Amino acid sequence: MSIMCWKGLHICSCMDASIAICPVFERFQSVVITSGTLSPLDMYPKILNFHPVTMATFTMTLTRPCFCPLIVSRGNDQVAMTSKFESREDLAVIRNYGNLLVDLSICVPDGLVCFFPSYVYMETVVAAWSEQGIISNIQRCKLLFVETQDAAETSLALENYHKACENGRGAILLSVARGKVSEGIDFDHHYGRAVVMFGIPYVYTQSRILKARLDYLRDQFQIRENDFLTFDAMRHAAQ
């Protein structure tokens, strides 16, 4: 347990994830943990404090032609496309992200879902796209909806996104990898013909709670900070 004081408030945060799953292990003799987002497996026995009898990883088949995973590292002007912190204000990078989305909106039918690393970065990119005329180009092909930090606004945007996909107009939903849309909502069939991730969703590393948890994991389980941050980012990307 970590206790911090911030602006006169005492914030309590549990650093030990094994406390939450401990009652499950105590109640049942056999527990099977399975998910498509459990990679890498060796991290979970450490942070959940259990000794697995067996662990197995099954590769996902990409033989069906409907799957086409791509990593786009450069724009059509050969400028590197990256969401690294020092490059986030680079207008050339932002423009290439926008041009990529325009091209996808032309060739991808129905719904297209995009994920950004954070709300702040998404707002910065959308504002730049508006000034560069990219938003207008996108809206010639599809309707555009944006997730916000307001739950009511996001629910309305998601509802209208579904309607646009249903009636054949097509739509793009801009959202955040750690936001409301990314957790528990299925974009199956025509709701998600393509998924675009603008960068890897690393957590905000200046958070006091995160720093306390990283210290705890390092001291208790000898888990290095970079290893956990990468593990956490990959888990959210696979979500």
Backbone as CSV, one residue per row, in Angstrom:
resi,resn,N_x,N_y,N_z,CA_x,CA_y,CA_z,C_x,C_y,C_z
1,MET,0.843,-1.189,0.000,0.000,0.000,0.000,0.886,1.249,0.000
2,SER,0.531,2.182,-0.889,1.268,3.441,-0.968,0.322,4.579,-0.622
3,ILE,0.763,5.498,0.240,-0.044,6.647,0.634,0.704,7.916,0.262
4,MET,0.060,8.777,-0.523,0.672,10.020,-0.970,-0.255,11.180,-0.673
5,CYS,0.338,12.329,-0.460,-0.434,13.542,-0.216,-0.292,14.462,-1.418
6,TRP,-1.432,14.880,-1.990,-1.429,15.733,-3.182,-2.521,16.772,-3.044
7,LYS,-2.122,18.042,-2.996,-3.056,19.165,-2.860,-3.991,18.987,-1.667
8,GLY,-3.410,18.531,-0.559,-4.192,18.374,0.659,-4.964,17.074,0.749
9,LEU,-4.909,16.251,-0.295,-5.626,14.979,-0.303,-4.650,13.829,-0.089
10,HIS,-5.062,12.855,0.705,-4.274,11.649,0.902,-4.775,10.589,-0.077
11,ILE,-3.890,10.124,-0.937,-4.257,9.150,-1.966,-3.662,7.802,-1.591
12,CYS,-4.524,6.788,-1.450,-4.083,5.437,-1.144,-4.135,4.601,-2.423
13,SER,-3.067,3.909,-2.700,-3.017,3.085,-3.906,-2.388,1.743,-3.573
14,CYS,-3.038,0.661,-4.015,-2.517,-0.686,-3.769,-1.457,-1.015,-4.813
15,MET,-0.269,-1.352,-4.366,0.834,-1.670,-5.263,0.904,-3.163,-5.599
16,ASP,0.251,-3.989,-4.785,0.355,-5.436,-4.914,-0.876,-5.996,-5.618
17,ALA,-0.743,-6.351,-6.895,-1.872,-6.863,-7.671,-2.321,-8.243,-7.204
18,SER,-1.456,-8.966,-6.496,-1.803,-10.327,-6.064,-2.909,-10.330,-5.016
19,ILE,-3.120,-9.217,-4.332,-4.165,-9.149,-3.306,-5.541,-9.376,-3.924
20,ALA,-5.747,-8.856,-5.130,-7.056,-8.960,-5.779,-7.374,-10.389,-6.204
21,ILE,-6.374,-11.139,-6.636,-6.629,-12.488,-7.148,-6.429,-13.568,-6.083
22,CYS,-5.899,-13.198,-4.942,-5.628,-14.164,-3.881,-6.876,-14.947,-3.445
23,PRO,-8.048,-14.321,-3.270,-9.250,-15.086,-2.883,-9.627,-16.162,-3.907
24,VAL,-9.341,-15.920,-5.185,-9.635,-16.913,-6.221,-8.762,-18.145,-6.029
25,PHE,-7.474,-17.929,-5.800,-6.557,-19.051,-5.598,-6.879,-19.819,-4.313
26,GLU,-7.369,-19.123,-3.298,-7.695,-19.778,-2.035,-8.965,-20.610,-2.137
27,ARG,-9.888,-20.192,-2.981,-11.193,-20.871,-3.071,-11.164,-22.077,-4.001
28,PHE,-10.395,-21.998,-5.084,-10.418,-23.053,-6.092,-9.078,-23.784,-6.151
29,GLN,-9.156,-25.093,-6.378,-7.938,-25.894,-6.496,-7.268,-25.706,-7.849
30,SER,-8.075,-25.520,-8.886,-7.540,-25.356,-10.245,-8.041,-24.037,-10.827
31,VAL,-7.131,-23.246,-11.324,-7.469,-21.953,-11.917,-6.809,-21.868,-13.289
32,VAL,-7.616,-21.552,-14.290,-7.103,-21.386,-15.650,-7.223,-19.907,-16.025
33,ILE,-6.104,-19.290,-16.336,-6.075,-17.896,-16.761,-5.769,-17.868,-18.254
34,THR,-6.701,-17.373,-19.031,-6.499,-17.371,-20.479,-7.030,-16.073,-21.079
35,SER,-6.320,-15.564,-22.041,-6.721,-14.328,-22.710,-5.832,-14.135,-23.930
36,GLY,-6.309,-13.326,-24.844,-5.493,-12.994,-25.999,-4.481,-11.905,-25.729
37,THR,-4.510,-11.344,-24.513,-3.627,-10.216,-24.191,-2.743,-10.524,-22.979
38,LEU,-2.327,-11.783,-22.806,-1.513,-12.179,-21.656,-0.015,-12.195,-21.933
39,SER,0.381,-11.792,-23.106,1.800,-11.824,-23.450,2.514,-10.577,-22.925
40,PRO,3.733,-10.739,-22.370,4.483,-11.972,-22.132,4.015,-12.695,-20.880
41,LEU,4.001,-14.008,-20.937,3.433,-14.808,-19.843,4.246,-14.739,-18.564
42,ASP,5.569,-14.639,-18.676,6.418,-14.745,-17.481,6.250,-13.583,-16.513
43,MET,5.575,-12.510,-16.941,5.379,-11.369,-16.050,4.270,-11.628,-15.028
44,TYR,3.245,-12.386,-15.406,2.071,-12.561,-14.551,2.334,-13.369,-13.279
45,PRO,3.070,-14.488,-13.322,3.356,-15.177,-12.073,4.097,-14.306,-11.062
46,LYS,4.907,-13.377,-11.539,5.635,-12.489,-10.630,4.705,-11.494,-9.953
47,ILE,3.933,-10.757,-10.760,3.127,-9.676,-10.188,1.868,-10.196,-9.488
48,LEU,1.426,-11.433,-9.816,0.256,-12.010,-9.161,0.635,-13.031,-8.091
49,ASN,1.940,-13.281,-7.939,2.470,-14.118,-6.853,1.871,-15.526,-6.840
50,PHE,2.068,-16.274,-7.923,1.646,-17.670,-7.949,2.650,-18.468,-8.782
51,HIS,2.606,-19.782,-8.607,3.518,-20.671,-9.323,2.696,-21.519,-10.297
52,PRO,2.759,-21.242,-11.567,1.934,-21.969,-12.543,2.397,-23.412,-12.734
53,VAL,1.430,-24.321,-12.863,1.756,-25.713,-13.142,2.217,-25.860,-14.586
54,THR,1.539,-25.137,-15.471,1.927,-25.167,-16.873,1.583,-23.839,-17.526
55,MET,2.365,-23.451,-18.502,2.103,-22.241,-19.277,2.253,-22.582,-20.753
56,ALA,1.358,-22.048,-21.579,1.415,-22.325,-23.015,0.993,-21.103,-23.800
57,THR,1.659,-20.892,-24.917,1.337,-19.793,-25.817,0.990,-20.359,-27.185
58,PHE,-0.114,-19.898,-27.746,-0.555,-20.356,-29.052,-0.529,-19.178,-30.016
59,THR,0.153,-19.351,-31.115,0.267,-18.265,-32.083,-1.051,-18.068,-32.817
60,MET,-1.324,-16.823,-33.165,-2.543,-16.503,-33.897,-2.305,-16.738,-35.383
61,THR,-3.226,-17.419,-36.021,-3.076,-17.674,-37.437,-3.450,-16.437,-38.249
62,LEU,-2.627,-16.112,-39.223,-2.902,-14.990,-40.122,-3.084,-15.482,-41.556
63,THR,-3.510,-16.762,-41.672,-3.647,-17.338,-43.006,-4.878,-16.806,-43.737
64,ARG,-5.876,-16.352,-42.984,-7.071,-15.832,-43.648,-6.765,-14.484,-44.288
65,PRO,-7.261,-14.250,-45.486,-6.933,-13.013,-46.204,-7.547,-11.758,-45.594
66,CYS,-8.452,-11.932,-44.620,-9.085,-10.751,-44.023,-8.163,-10.057,-43.024
67,PHE,-7.060,-10.704,-42.642,-6.105,-10.095,-41.734,-4.908,-9.566,-42.517
68,CYS,-4.561,-8.326,-42.274,-3.397,-7.751,-42.947,-2.694,-6.772,-42.010
69,PRO,-1.914,-7.281,-41.048,-1.208,-6.387,-40.120,-0.081,-5.643,-40.809
70,LEU,-0.005,-4.347,-40.598,1.015,-3.519,-41.229,1.631,-2.575,-40.206
71,ILE,2.917,-2.316,-40.341,3.597,-1.281,-39.569,4.062,-0.218,-40.556
72,VAL,3.527,0.988,-40.414,3.874,2.086,-41.315,4.859,2.991,-40.584
73,SER,6.083,3.037,-41.051,7.130,3.778,-40.350,7.469,5.115,-41.011
74,ARG,7.048,5.293,-42.271,7.342,6.544,-42.983,6.143,6.978,-43.810
75,GLY,6.028,8.300,-43.966,4.968,8.834,-44.791,5.359,8.826,-46.256
76,ASN,4.457,9.337,-47.114,4.773,9.348,-48.542,5.861,10.363,-48.900
77,ASP,6.241,11.215,-47.936,7.374,12.130,-48.153,8.651,11.611,-47.499
78,GLN,8.601,10.344,-47.024,9.736,9.652,-46.401,10.123,10.213,-45.035
79,VAL,9.283,11.036,-44.433,9.507,11.494,-43.063,9.096,10.382,-42.106
80,ALA,9.935,10.103,-41.111,9.636,9.044,-40.149,8.370,9.371,-39.378
81,MET,7.497,8.369,-39.226,6.250,8.535,-38.468,6.451,7.924,-37.093
82,THR,6.449,8.755,-36.083,6.719,8.290,-34.727,5.929,9.125,-33.728
83,SER,5.575,8.496,-32.601,4.880,9.215,-31.530,5.804,9.465,-30.336
84,LYS,7.117,9.377,-30.562,8.058,9.683,-29.483,7.806,11.092,-28.969
85,PHE,8.028,11.290,-27.686,7.657,12.552,-27.053,8.303,13.749,-27.738
86,GLU,9.577,13.623,-28.121,10.289,14.749,-28.721,9.809,15.053,-30.138
87,SER,9.046,14.161,-30.742,8.577,14.377,-32.113,7.083,14.655,-32.195
88,ARG,6.417,14.723,-31.063,4.961,14.840,-31.085,4.465,16.175,-31.623
89,GLU,5.292,17.211,-31.547,4.881,18.513,-32.058,5.323,18.731,-33.505
90,ASP,5.961,17.745,-34.098,6.450,17.855,-35.470,5.263,17.829,-36.429
91,LEU,5.028,18.945,-37.120,3.879,19.049,-38.007,3.966,18.098,-39.195
92,ALA,5.202,17.764,-39.611,5.368,16.826,-40.718,4.887,15.433,-40.320
93,VAL,5.196,15.022,-39.091,4.738,13.729,-38.586,3.222,13.715,-38.486
94,ILE,2.651,14.785,-37.917,1.201,14.870,-37.759,0.511,14.866,-39.118
95,ARG,1.098,15.573,-40.089,0.517,15.604,-41.438,0.530,14.223,-42.074
96,ASN,1.627,13.485,-41.885,1.700,12.146,-42.455,0.711,11.189,-41.802
97,TYR,0.498,11.336,-40.505,-0.551,10.557,-39.844,-1.901,10.849,-40.503
98,GLY,-2.174,12.121,-40.735,-3.437,12.515,-41.342,-3.580,12.006,-42.764
99,ASN,-2.507,12.097,-43.549,-2.555,11.611,-44.928,-2.788,10.107,-44.976
100,LEU,-2.196,9.393,-44.029,-2.422,7.947,-43.943,-3.900,7.657,-43.675
101,LEU,-4.486,8.426,-42.770,-5.895,8.212,-42.437,-6.803,8.565,-43.616
102,VAL,-6.446,9.604,-44.360,-7.213,9.964,-45.557,-7.182,8.825,-46.564
103,ASP,-5.998,8.281,-46.800,-5.857,7.178,-47.753,-6.668,5.962,-47.310
104,LEU,-6.646,5.666,-46.007,-7.403,4.524,-45.503,-8.902,4.770,-45.603
105,SER,-9.322,6.005,-45.365,-10.756,6.313,-45.430,-11.303,6.142,-46.844
106,ILE,-10.432,6.260,-47.841,-10.845,6.098,-49.239,-11.039,4.623,-49.594
107,CYS,-10.143,3.765,-49.106,-10.150,2.365,-49.545,-10.786,1.393,-48.561
108,VAL,-10.939,1.783,-47.294,-11.515,0.880,-46.291,-13.017,1.164,-46.167
109,PRO,-13.870,0.155,-46.346,-15.317,0.375,-46.221,-15.771,0.440,-44.761
110,ASP,-16.977,0.922,-44.551,-17.652,0.884,-43.247,-16.858,1.617,-42.148
111,GLY,-16.596,0.918,-41.028,-16.010,1.583,-39.873,-14.509,1.427,-39.761
112,LEU,-13.872,2.478,-39.264,-12.423,2.500,-39.067,-12.157,3.119,-37.699
113,VAL,-11.458,2.393,-36.826,-11.219,2.844,-35.449,-9.745,3.200,-35.280
114,CYS,-9.488,4.367,-34.694,-8.114,4.837,-34.476,-7.867,5.035,-32.984
115,PHE,-6.678,4.684,-32.539,-6.312,4.834,-31.133,-5.045,5.673,-31.000
116,PHE,-5.096,6.645,-30.097,-3.966,7.508,-29.789,-3.424,7.148,-28.397
117,PRO,-2.169,7.502,-28.104,-1.600,7.187,-26.785,-2.265,7.928,-25.630
118,SER,-2.812,9.136,-25.878,-3.402,9.921,-24.796,-4.401,10.910,-25.361
119,TYR,-5.267,11.439,-24.477,-6.236,12.453,-24.882,-5.529,13.731,-25.341
120,VAL,-4.492,14.114,-24.619,-3.779,15.350,-24.949,-3.183,15.271,-26.351
121,TYR,-2.540,14.147,-26.649,-1.935,13.996,-27.970,-2.999,13.947,-29.062
122,MET,-4.109,13.276,-28.807,-5.179,13.216,-29.788,-5.734,14.611,-30.081
123,GLU,-5.937,15.410,-29.039,-6.446,16.765,-29.230,-5.456,17.620,-30.026
124,THR,-4.173,17.452,-29.753,-3.149,18.193,-30.488,-3.172,17.833,-31.966
125,VAL,-3.255,16.541,-32.247,-3.241,16.062,-33.633,-4.495,16.517,-34.375
126,VAL,-5.658,16.393,-33.745,-6.913,16.787,-34.397,-6.913,18.282,-34.702
127,ALA,-6.410,19.096,-33.782,-6.335,20.542,-34.013,-5.429,20.859,-35.205
128,ALA,-4.293,20.160,-35.285,-3.366,20.369,-36.406,-3.995,19.907,-37.715
129,TRP,-4.687,18.780,-37.682,-5.369,18.284,-38.879,-6.404,19.282,-39.383
130,SER,-7.085,19.925,-38.459,-8.093,20.914,-38.850,-7.447,22.077,-39.590
131,GLU,-6.308,22.548,-39.088,-5.604,23.661,-39.726,-5.004,23.253,-41.073
132,GLN,-4.608,21.995,-41.198,-3.989,21.507,-42.425,-5.005,21.083,-43.482
133,GLY,-6.288,21.134,-43.153,-7.333,20.753,-44.098,-7.555,19.258,-44.197
134,ILE,-6.905,18.488,-43.338,-7.025,17.028,-43.394,-8.402,16.566,-42.919
135,ILE,-8.962,17.244,-41.926,-10.288,16.876,-41.439,-11.315,16.964,-42.566
136,SER,-11.244,18.015,-43.356,-12.179,18.177,-44.478,-12.016,17.051,-45.492
137,ASN,-10.776,16.648,-45.752,-10.526,15.554,-46.700,-11.095,14.233,-46.181
138,ILE,-10.962,14.008,-44.878,-11.498,12.777,-44.283,-13.018,12.755,-44.389
139,GLN,-13.656,13.892,-44.110,-15.107,13.941,-44.078,-15.744,13.836,-45.460
140,ARG,-14.953,13.957,-46.496,-15.485,13.709,-47.846,-15.785,12.224,-48.044
141,CYS,-15.091,11.372,-47.279,-15.242,9.925,-47.428,-16.068,9.304,-46.308
142,LYS,-15.856,9.769,-45.081,-16.520,9.173,-43.932,-16.868,10.246,-42.900
143,LEU,-17.839,9.943,-42.065,-18.126,10.802,-40.925,-17.049,10.592,-39.866
144,LEU,-16.807,11.610,-39.064,-15.724,11.559,-38.083,-16.282,11.792,-36.685
145,PHE,-15.967,10.878,-35.766,-16.408,10.982,-34.380,-15.186,10.876,-33.468
146,VAL,-15.234,11.600,-32.350,-14.082,11.680,-31.451,-14.511,11.331,-30.028
147,GLU,-13.777,10.428,-29.408,-13.989,10.121,-27.997,-13.494,11.291,-27.146
148,THR,-14.244,11.655,-26.116,-13.818,12.686,-25.173,-13.770,12.082,-23.774
149,GLN,-13.351,12.863,-22.822,-13.293,12.392,-21.438,-14.650,12.472,-20.749
150,ASP,-15.654,13.004,-21.458,-17.019,13.054,-20.944,-17.751,11.779,-21.366
151,ALA,-18.274,11.033,-20.400,-18.892,9.732,-20.686,-20.124,9.874,-21.576
152,ALA,-20.947,10.908,-21.337,-22.170,11.097,-22.123,-21.834,11.426,-23.578
153,GLU,-20.854,12.296,-23.783,-20.451,12.661,-25.142,-19.885,11.449,-25.884
154,THR,-19.093,10.656,-25.197,-18.498,9.476,-25.828,-19.568,8.454,-26.195
155,SER,-20.547,8.256,-25.324,-21.637,7.319,-25.623,-22.423,7.764,-26.843
156,LEU,-22.663,9.071,-26.951,-23.382,9.600,-28.102,-22.563,9.443,-29.383
157,ALA,-21.264,9.713,-29.294,-20.391,9.551,-30.456,-20.356,8.095,-30.904
158,LEU,-20.291,7.174,-29.963,-20.246,5.755,-30.292,-21.557,5.297,-30.922
159,GLU,-22.664,5.803,-30.405,-23.975,5.448,-30.965,-24.096,5.922,-32.413
160,ASN,-23.682,7.160,-32.670,-23.761,7.696,-34.031,-22.751,7.027,-34.964
161,TYR,-21.613,6.626,-34.417,-20.634,5.870,-35.202,-21.249,4.566,-35.690
162,HIS,-21.944,3.878,-34.800,-22.606,2.627,-35.175,-23.671,2.871,-36.242
163,LYS,-24.427,3.939,-36.104,-25.468,4.254,-37.091,-24.852,4.499,-38.464
164,ALA,-23.749,5.241,-38.499,-23.095,5.542,-39.775,-22.563,4.269,-40.437
165,CYS,-22.087,3.327,-39.614,-21.612,2.052,-40.169,-22.785,1.200,-40.657
166,GLU,-23.921,1.292,-39.972,-25.086,0.499,-40.341,-25.706,0.964,-41.646
167,ASN,-25.779,2.289,-41.840,-26.485,2.801,-43.019,-25.611,2.922,-44.266
168,GLY,-24.349,2.509,-44.169,-23.482,2.504,-45.334,-22.687,3.779,-45.559
169,ARG,-22.906,4.784,-44.728,-22.159,6.041,-44.884,-20.694,5.857,-44.531
170,GLY,-20.440,5.022,-43.544,-19.065,4.805,-43.092,-18.625,5.872,-42.112
171,ALA,-17.729,5.514,-41.203,-17.303,6.468,-40.180,-15.926,6.106,-39.646
172,ILE,-15.312,7.115,-39.036,-14.030,6.945,-38.343,-14.219,7.376,-36.901
173,LEU,-13.750,6.567,-35.973,-13.820,6.894,-34.554,-12.412,7.101,-34.026
174,LEU,-12.134,8.319,-33.566,-10.842,8.632,-32.959,-10.967,8.434,-31.456
175,SER,-10.128,7.594,-30.889,-10.236,7.279,-29.472,-8.848,7.128,-28.857
176,VAL,-8.825,6.786,-27.575,-7.575,6.701,-26.812,-7.373,5.271,-26.331
177,ALA,-6.158,4.786,-26.434,-5.853,3.383,-26.120,-6.210,3.020,-24.681
178,ARG,-6.125,3.951,-23.769,-6.459,3.677,-22.368,-7.774,4.338,-21.971
179,GLY,-8.579,4.678,-22.956,-9.833,5.381,-22.690,-11.026,4.463,-22.531
180,LYS,-12.215,5.067,-22.630,-13.454,4.324,-22.404,-13.758,3.360,-23.538
181,VAL,-13.482,3.767,-24.764,-13.839,2.962,-25.932,-13.004,1.694,-26.027
182,SER,-11.754,1.754,-25.593,-10.831,0.624,-25.780,-11.118,-0.540,-24.846
183,GLU,-11.903,-0.326,-23.801,-12.160,-1.364,-22.812,-13.567,-1.939,-22.969
184,GLY,-13.648,-3.191,-23.396,-14.922,-3.906,-23.360,-15.880,-3.650,-24.502
185,ILE,-15.478,-2.932,-25.544,-16.356,-2.683,-26.685,-15.809,-3.423,-27.899
186,ASP,-16.646,-4.240,-28.500,-16.227,-5.017,-29.666,-16.533,-4.252,-30.946
187,PHE,-15.516,-4.095,-31.771,-15.697,-3.484,-33.084,-15.619,-4.605,-34.127
188,ASP,-16.617,-5.473,-34.103,-16.586,-6.608,-35.001,-17.275,-6.286,-36.327
189,HIS,-16.916,-7.070,-37.328,-17.504,-6.977,-38.664,-17.395,-5.550,-39.217
190,HIS,-18.520,-4.966,-39.637,-18.471,-3.666,-40.307,-18.191,-2.505,-39.346
191,TYR,-18.186,-2.769,-38.031,-17.858,-1.712,-37.074,-16.346,-1.471,-36.976
192,GLY,-15.573,-2.404,-37.484,-14.119,-2.251,-37.393,-13.406,-2.954,-38.531
193,ARG,-13.570,-2.436,-39.732,-12.899,-3.041,-40.886,-11.387,-2.822,-40.820
194,ALA,-10.972,-1.778,-40.112,-9.537,-1.519,-39.926,-9.329,-0.838,-38.582
195,VAL,-8.198,-1.129,-37.974,-7.827,-0.499,-36.700,-6.448,0.133,-36.879
196,VAL,-6.340,1.393,-36.498,-5.078,2.126,-36.633,-4.608,2.561,-35.248
197,MET,-3.353,2.284,-34.931,-2.769,2.758,-33.682,-1.683,3.772,-34.005
198,PHE,-1.890,4.989,-33.547,-0.897,6.043,-33.758,0.092,6.026,-32.592
199,GLY,1.054,5.128,-32.671,2.051,5.029,-31.615,1.696,3.985,-30.571
200,ILE,2.672,3.656,-29.746,2.501,2.666,-28.677,1.988,3.375,-27.425
201,PRO,0.940,2.859,-26.791,0.318,3.548,-25.655,1.065,3.377,-24.329
202,TYR,2.239,3.984,-24.236,2.958,3.960,-22.960,2.229,4.827,-21.937
203,VAL,2.247,4.392,-20.692,1.586,5.133,-19.620,2.384,6.393,-19.299
204,TYR,1.700,7.384,-18.717,2.337,8.643,-18.314,3.323,8.368,-17.190
205,THR,4.603,8.492,-17.488,5.642,8.035,-16.551,5.899,8.993,-15.385
206,GLN,5.317,10.199,-15.407,5.543,11.137,-14.310,4.501,11.003,-13.198
207,SER,3.595,10.067,-13.345,2.577,9.838,-12.329,3.225,9.347,-11.034
208,ARG,2.842,9.939,-9.911,3.417,9.537,-8.627,3.008,8.112,-8.265
209,ILE,1.784,7.750,-8.601,1.315,6.390,-8.321,2.112,5.388,-9.135
210,LEU,2.351,5.697,-10.406,3.134,4.798,-11.242,4.560,4.658,-10.718
211,LYS,5.165,5.780,-10.327,6.528,5.721,-9.798,6.594,4.840,-8.549
212,ALA,5.583,4.956,-7.680,5.547,4.128,-6.469,5.401,2.657,-6.830
213,ARG,4.583,2.372,-7.848,4.405,0.975,-8.250,5.675,0.420,-8.878
214,LEU,6.354,1.217,-9.674,7.612,0.764,-10.278,8.660,0.471,-9.216
215,ASP,8.704,1.312,-8.187,9.633,1.070,-7.076,9.294,-0.241,-6.366
216,TYR,7.992,-0.468,-6.169,7.546,-1.688,-5.493,7.918,-2.929,-6.306
217,LEU,7.642,-2.891,-7.609,7.939,-4.042,-8.468,9.433,-4.304,-8.547
218,ARG,10.226,-3.238,-8.542,11.676,-3.413,-8.583,12.187,-4.028,-7.283
219,ASP,11.693,-3.552,-6.158,12.183,-4.017,-4.860,11.691,-5.428,-4.525
220,GLN,10.436,-5.734,-4.876,9.845,-7.013,-4.489,10.094,-8.137,-5.487
221,PHE,10.080,-7.802,-6.773,10.148,-8.849,-7.802,11.315,-8.673,-8.773
222,GLN,12.150,-7.665,-8.536,13.292,-7.390,-9.410,12.862,-7.187,-10.875
223,ILE,11.700,-6.549,-11.047,11.203,-6.233,-12.390,11.683,-4.839,-12.755
224,ARG,12.434,-4.718,-13.815,12.969,-3.426,-14.225,11.864,-2.520,-14.750
225,GLU,12.077,-1.211,-14.585,11.061,-0.242,-14.975,10.707,-0.354,-16.452
226,ASN,11.721,-0.401,-17.309,11.470,-0.466,-18.748,10.726,-1.736,-19.136
227,ASP,11.031,-2.841,-18.445,10.354,-4.103,-18.753,8.865,-4.013,-18.442
228,PHE,8.535,-3.428,-17.287,7.124,-3.321,-16.923,6.397,-2.319,-17.818
229,LEU,7.018,-1.188,-18.130,6.381,-0.183,-18.978,6.100,-0.741,-20.376
230,THR,7.050,-1.498,-20.916,6.841,-2.115,-22.224,5.758,-3.181,-22.157
231,PHE,5.797,-4.000,-21.107,4.763,-5.018,-20.898,3.384,-4.374,-20.819
232,ASP,3.248,-3.299,-20.059,1.969,-2.623,-19.886,1.493,-2.001,-21.200
233,ALA,2.415,-1.391,-21.955,2.048,-0.769,-23.230,1.601,-1.825,-24.249
234,MET,2.312,-2.931,-24.328,1.948,-3.990,-25.270,0.603,-4.611,-24.909
235,ARG,0.339,-4.729,-23.605,-0.934,-5.295,-23.160,-2.102,-4.411,-23.587
236,HIS,-1.922,-3.090,-23.445,-2.983,-2.174,-23.854,-3.109,-2.102,-25.371
237,ALA,-1.999,-2.250,-26.065,-2.056,-2.250,-27.536,-2.812,-3.467,-28.037
238,ALA,-2.645,-4.599,-27.371,-3.336,-5.824,-27.776,-4.795,-5.845,-27.360
239,GLN,-5.174,-4.953,-26.476,-6.526,-4.931,-25.935,-7.531,-4.740,-27.054
